[in-house]
Amino acid sequence: MSSPILAQMQQAAQLGRKQLAVLIDPDKANEQHLLHLVRKAEQMGADYFFVGGSLLSSDQLAQTIAYIKQYVEIPVVIFPGGATQVTDNADGILLLSLISGRNPEFLIGAHVVAAPALRRSGIQVLPTGYMLIDGGAPTTVSYISNTTPIPSNKPDIAACTAMAGEMLGLQLIYMDAGSGAPQPIPAAMIKAVKRSVKLPLIVGGGMRSADAAQAAWQAGADVVVIGNALEEQPSFIEELAVALRGANHQY
């Protein structure tokens, strides 16, 4: 099935229009905070909501997505941490293949388990090469996946990994330093990966300031993902709005 969300990302990347995704962890989302966040995100021009996490301790994924969709028209995309994180009320799902690691469970195993539910759901599937990058500290996703992130000073490894993902037919590349990472992915690595592939490039993890987001966009990220910082600094939303307008000043 063709994916309008994927087509939207591809068209924006081709035009050079920078996009923003807001990552929401259902375990941390109470209704009052969530309503404020999604409305602010819509006002600032966010393009997507990514919902999910590496380790969900509650069953709030479907409820969180349904709640968001009551109030905004922005596409809601599942950011899954496992085969059970599938619900048919989302607009799409990032079908993540952890190409930076060598754990077969996250390269193909979980996908086999999830495939029947995904086919029945009818939601848009976005085949995504997922690359963990060392952000300065161990993260939940590296622990859960039992994989070693690509060192942040090895842009050549990241570029070759992304190229392999593109050659395998994946449609997006997602570079992630992990939730709560002390450091964002270096600009040199983002540039190297962007030069190596023709796919839309998503970058997240360690984005604690509008300057960090701006640097990622300038280095070649097509979509920047913001998560923890919005929970810790509500005013960050306004700063990001300015940065996003600056990145898209030609529009």
Secondary structure, 3 states (H helix, E strand, C coil): CCCHHHHHHHHHHHHCCCEEEEEECHHHCCHHHHHHHHHHHHHHCCCEEEECCCCCCCCCHHHHHHHHHHHCCCCEEECCCCCCCCCCCCCEEEEEEECCCCCHHHHHHHHHHHHHHHHHHCCEEEEEEEEEECCCCCCHHHHHHCCCCECCCCHHHHHHHHHHHHHCCCCEEEEECCCCCCCCCCHHHHHHHHHHCCCCEEEECCCCCHHHHHHHHHHCCCEEEECHHHHHCCCHHHHHHHHHHHHCCCC
